[in-house]
Amino acid sequence: MKIINGLIDYSKPWTTPDLYLFTGNRYITAKGKLVMGRGAALQCRDTYPGVDKDLADKISKGELAPNYFVKFTQLDKDQYLGAFQVKNNFADKAELEIIKRSTHTLKWFAIDKPHLNFHMNFPGIGYGGLPYELILPIVQELPDNVILYK
């Protein structure tokens, strides 16, 4: 895992081997859209209209557990965006156990796909409300093809 000091810009197009993720929640509105109202999630929603509906559909379909942890959607031919769950409800603080499970899921995606680079905002800080020092030991298990921005 690598850490970059600076914010990730989701508005600049990317293509594989780079995949981008944002941190978020699992709250789906009555209109069937994933709540993406702040921070990186908001930038993704505003830059890619309809991504909130597409991700909500992917999160809802075939899920037996109440959490999704990491879910990807295809924006364009070679452009993929993933949601990395850090909390259940958009109004809550991030939850360490959810971050641990999402980190573990991303770790195995990244190990299984070493030819890809996974870019993501640092989880749990910012609107997640948790201190960086609390999250750092959790995300240190991520392999070198995961790049976190803070």
Number of C-alpha atoms within 10 A of each C-alpha: 14 14 16 13 9 10 13 20 14 23 11 7 9 15 13 14 14 17 20 24 26 25 27 31 26 25 18 21 12 7 8 15 18 26 21 23 15 14 15 22 24 17 16 23 19 16 14 14 11 15 21 21 18 18 24 21 15 14 21 18 9 8 10 8 7 10 19 21 24 22 18 17 15 14 15 11 8 12 16 18 25 21 23 28 27 31 24 19 14 20 12 13 18 25 16 17 12 20 22 19 19 23 23 18 17 24 22 13 16 19 15 10 13 15 11 16 18 25 23 26 26 23 28 25 19 17 17 21 13 16 11 14 9 12 17 13 10 16 22 14 14 21 19 16 19 23 19 22 16 15
